[in-house]
Amino acid sequence: MRAPSSLRLRIVLAALAALTLGGVIAGTVMVTAIAHDGRSAVDRDLTARAESLARRLVEPRMGNFGGPPPDGDLGTERLLAGSGTFVQIARDDQVVVQAGDVPDKPPAVPTTDGLSTVRIGGHSWRALTVTLDPASHVRLQVLSSLAPVEARVARIRGIVLLVGLLALGVTALAAWGFTTLAVRPLARLRQGAASVSDTSDLSVRLADDDGPEEVRSLASDLNQMLARLQASTDATRRFAADAGHELRTPLTSLQANLDALLRNPDLPEAQRRALLAEMAAEQGRMVHLLEGLQALARGEAAEALAREDVELAEVVDAAVFSARRRHPSTTFELGDEDGEVLVHGWGDGLRRIVDNLLDNAALHGRPGGLVQVSVGRENGHALLAVDDDGPGVPAAERPRLLEPFARGEAMTSPGTGLGLAIVA
């Protein structure tokens, strides 16, 4: 069976199922207790009547059965008539006296004493058998109909069923109304998510201060997801815009050189080689620029990337080893590690930071100079320092150099202006 798709309906059905289960258990216990009390009352009445009859029928002095009256009168007609109770006295398995509301086909008097339940004419009777005279095998049996008890139990059962059905109806209405109030924050959350989907505006944030804790937590998680999606989308748009803008010049230069080669098939070899070299340089510049733009886009979308604990000293050690091969004329000195420095972040991004800082120091520092690298902790934070012995950057220009494609005014070394922006 397929479950209902509505959360409200599921909650209502769950409430009804719980109430039904509790009602069935409580109703069963109550009806069983009432039936037990009714049978116990019948048993007490049978015991009292049997004791009264036994005292009348047994001779007080001799202690034995004196026999029934000649006319069979037990003196209990007024007590037994119309009460649903009758009495049998048997001698040697032969019934000698019957009085009271005797049914058409009364059962035989059992040979054992005690209480029992018998069926007479399709109805249940409660019976008590006692021995009056063991020597002559005289036994007294008093029987009382359980019809009043069964009728009372049936009436109580009907009342319980009716009350249960009414309670289910009231509970269904109340649960539907209360559930409507309870899921209202979810409905508002759904409307907010739908508006984001319809407008494609990832800057919209859902209200995370309304409703129960579970709804607020869900809204907070959705807002974090929207923030990551917005960062990733903005980075993609930024990458597309920057790539289109920065690649236009080298592509135009490439096109011009290709046109020159096509229009001048007899161009001297030296000029042809110069054009090809220039084209190769432009192609290399474009590849380097695309790599930088890609790294910049990934850095701007770093919130959407998986994080982990990274040992910063190991990242720096590997980056310095690689930088020495890329810049053999520069001396890189790695200071002593100050214990373990763990950083919870994007491992590839951290490596890109160190590589860009080392390349920046080697390219824009003093030619053949010294670059000192250290890793440690300061005020509870990880500290990475890369220091070259070049002329440095004027303080007024430093903030601008953290923007994409920004370069120092006195900068003469090659570059795309993306290194520090990627680091930032």
N, C-alpha and C positions, 0 to 999 in steps of 0.2 A: 504494500500500500504506500502510495506516494505521500510524503509529508506536506502539510500546507506550506505555501510559499510566503504567507504573511507572518511576520514576527508577532504581531498583535494576536492573530488567531492562534498561533502556537502557544503563547502564554496563557490565553483563555482556556484552551484545551488542557494544558498542563494543570491549571488550577482546578478545572472540573474533574480531571482524572484523580488528583490528590484528594479532593473532597469526596468523590465516589468511593475511593478505597477506604478512607477513614470512616465514611458513613456505613459501608457494608460491614466493616469490622465492629464498629460501635453498635450498629443495629443487631447484628448477630449475637453479640455478647448480651445485649439487653433482652432480646426475645428469649434466648436460652436461659437467662437468669429468671425471667418471669415464669417460664414453663417449669423450671426446677422448683421455684417457690410454690407454684400451684400443686405440683405432685407431692411436695413435702407436706402441704396442708391436708391433702387428701389422705396421705399415709398417717398423719397424726389423728385425723378423725376416725379412720378405720381402727387404729390401735385403741382409741378410747372406747369405741363401740364394742369391739371384741372383748375388752376387759369387763365392760358393764354386763354384756350378755353372759360371759363365763361365770361371773359372780352369781347371776340369777339361776343358771342351769346346774351348777355344781353344788351338792349338798354341803353346807358349811361344816357340819360335824364329821361326816364320813369322808369327805374329801374325794368323793367319786361322783360320776354323772348319775343324777337321779332320773334322767329320761325327760323327754319333752312333755308338756301338758297333753292331756288326752285329746284336746281339740286343736292342738298345734299352736295355741296362742302363746307367743313369746312375750307378750306385753310391750311390743315395740312397734305396733302397727302405726301409731300416730307419729312415731319418730321416723319410721322408714318410708311410709307411704308418700309417694310423689317426690322423694328426695333423690332419686337416681341411685338408690342403694338397696341391696337385698342381701338376705342371709340364708345360708344353707347349713344343715346339720346332717352329717353322714355317719352311719354305723356300718362297719365292715364294707366299705365302698358302696353302700346303699343310702341314697338321700332319703331321710325320714321327715325332715321339716324344711320348708321354704317359706320365707316371709319377705314382704317389702315389694319393691318394683322388680319382680321376677321377669326376665325376658322370656321370649318364646323358647329358645334353645339354650338353657343355662349349661355351663361347662360342668364336667365332673369335678368333685372335690379332690384336690391333689393329696398325695400321701405324705408329703413333706410340709413342714411348717414354714412360715415366712411370707414376705411380700412378693408379689409378682404382677406382671401386666398381661392380661389376656384379651383376645379379640372375641367379641360377641356381636353377631349381627352386623359386622362391618365396622363396629365401634370399639374403641379401647376402654377397658375397665381395669381398675386397680383392685387387687384381691389380697386379703390377709387370711392365712390359714393357721389355726391353733388347735392343738390336741386337748380335748376336754377330759377324756378318760383313756389312758393308754391301755388299760386292761381290756376294755371292750371296744377299743379302736373307734372311739367316738371323736369326730373332728368338726370344728366350727369354721365356716368360711364366711367372711364379710366382704362384699364386693361393692364398689362405688364407681359410677361412670365418670370417665375423664372428659366427657363432652363439654361440660362448662369450662374446664381448664383449656381444652383445645380451642374452644370458641373465643375465650379471652386472649389466648396467644395469637389466634388469627386476626382478631380485631387490632391488637397492638402492632402486629406485623403490617397490617394495612395502613395504620396511622404512621408508622415509621417510614413506610414506602412513600406515602403521600407527602410527609414533611421533607423527606429526602429529595423528592422531585421538585418541590417548591424551593428548597435550599439551593438545588442545582441551578434553577432558573434565576434566582436572585444573585447567586454567585456569578453566573455567566454575564448578567447585565453589569454587576459591579466590577468584575474583572475587565470587561470590555471598556468601561468608562475610565477606570484607573490606569489601564494599559495605554489608553489613548493619551492620557497626561504623561505617562512615563516615557513613551516613545516620541513625544513631541520634540525633545532636543535632537533625537536622531533624524526626525523629519527635516528640521532646520539644517542639520549637518548635511543631509542629502541634497537639499536645495542649494546650499553653498557650493558643494562639489559639482552639482549640475551646472551652476552658473560659471564656474571655472572651465568646465568642459565646453560650454556653449560659446564663451567669449575667448577661450584660449589665452586668457590673461593669467599667467602664472604668478603675478605679483599679488593676487588676491589671497588673503589669509582667512581661514575659517575661525569662527569664534570658539576658543578653547577654554572659556570661563563660564560655560552654561551647562546645566544638566548634571547628572551623576558623574562619579569619578571615571567610570568606564568610558562614557561619552567624551569627557574632557581629554582623557588619555588618547582616545582615537583621533580626536580633532588635532591634538598636538602632534601625533605621528603623521597625520596627513599634511600638516603645515610643514613639518620637516621634509617630507617627500616633495612637496611643492617647491620648497627652497632649493633642494638639490636639483630638481628638474629645471628650475629657473636659472640656476648657475650654469648647468650644462647647456641649456638652450642659448643663454647669453654668450657663453664662450664659443659656441658653434657659430653664432651670428658674427661675433667679433672676429673669429678666425676667417670667415668668408669675406667680411669687409676688408680686413687687413690684407688678406692674401690678394684680393682683387686690386687693392690700391698699390701695394708694394711690388707686385709682379708686373704691373703695367709697363714700368720703365725698362726692366731687362728684357721683357718680351718684345717691346718695340725695338730695342737695340738689336735683338736677335733677328727680327723680321727685316730690319734695314740691312744687316750684314748678309742675310740670305738673298735678298733682292740684288745686292751688289754682286754676289757671286753668280746669280742667274743671268744678270744682264751683261756681265763681262766674263764670258767663258775663257777668253784669252788673257785674263789678268795675270801679271807676272807672279812667279812662284812665291817670291818673298812677301808680296802683298796678300796673296791667297793664304799663306801660313799665318800672317798677322791677323787676318780676319777670322780664321779658324780658331786661333788662340784666344782672340777676344770673345768669340762665341762660346768657347769652352769655359772661359772665366765667368761669363754671364750665366751659363748653365749651372756651374758650381755655386754661384751666388744664389740662384733661385732655389737650388736644393737646400743650401744652408738656411736660407730664409724660410722655406717651408718647414724645415725641422724646428726652427725657432718658433714659428707661429703655432705649430702643433703642440710644442711643449708649453707655450704660453696658454693656449686654449685648455690644455689638460690641467694646468696649474689653476686657472680661473674656475674650473669645474672640479676642483679637488674635493669639495664637500661630497661629491657623488662617488668618490673612490673609496675602496676598502682601506681601513687603517689597521695597524698592528704595532707591536712594540719593536722598535728598531734600535740596535746598538750603534750610536752615532760614531763612536771612535772607529769601528770597523768600516763604516761607509767612508769616512774621511781617509783612512789608511789606503783603501782601494782607489779612491779618487786621486790621491797624491801620486801613487804609483803610476796611474795612467797619465797624469799630467806631465810627469817627468819624460815620458816617451813622446808626448805631443810637443813639448817645449824643451828640447834638450839643452838650449843655451841658458835657461833659467834654473836657478838653484832653489829647490823647495826644501824647507826644513820643517819637520813635523815634531812639535813639542811633546814632552812626556804626557801620557794620558793620566788624568786625575780620577782614577777609579772608573767604574762603569757608569756610562751616561746613556740611559734609555730614553727614547723619545717615542711617544705614541703618535704615529703619523703614516703618511704614504711613503713607502720605502724608495720607490723609483723617483719620486719628486725630491726627496732629501738628497739623493745622489745627484740629481740635476742641479740642485742648489750649489753643492760643493764644486761640481765640475765648472759651472758658470763663473763662480767666484774665482776659482784658480785660473781659468782662461782669461778672465778680465784682468787679474793682477799680472799675469805673464805678458799680455798684449799691450796693456796701457801703463805698466810700470816702467822702470828703467830697463833698457835693453841689456840682456845678460845679467839682470839684477837678481835680488834675493826676495823670496816669498816665504814668510813665516806663517805656519798654520798651527793652531792649538785648539784643543777640545777640553771642556771642563764644565763646572757648575758654578753659578753665581746667584745668590738669593733664591735658591730652590729651582732655578731655571737652567736648562742646558745652554751653554755658551760656545759658539763657534767663531773663531777669529781668524781672518785671512788678511795679512798685512804685507804690502810690498814697499820697496824703497824708492818708488818713483816720485814724480812731482806732486801727485795727489790731485784732488778735485776741489775747486773753490767751494766754500760752504754754500754760497748762493745758488750754485748749480745742482747741488746734490739731490734735492727733492724732485727736480725735473727729470733726472736721469733714471728714476724708477718708473717712468712712463714708457710705453712701447715706442720704439723708433727714435727715442731721444738720445742725442749724443752731445758730448761736451763741445764747447765752442772751439777749443784749441786741439781737439782730437784729430790725430793724423793716422792712427792705426786703423786697419780694416775692421769692419764689423757691421752688424745690422741694427744695432741699437735695441736689441731685444734681451740681451744677457741679464741686466739688472732687473728689467721688468719681469722676466721669468722668475728670478730669485724672489722678488717682492710678492 
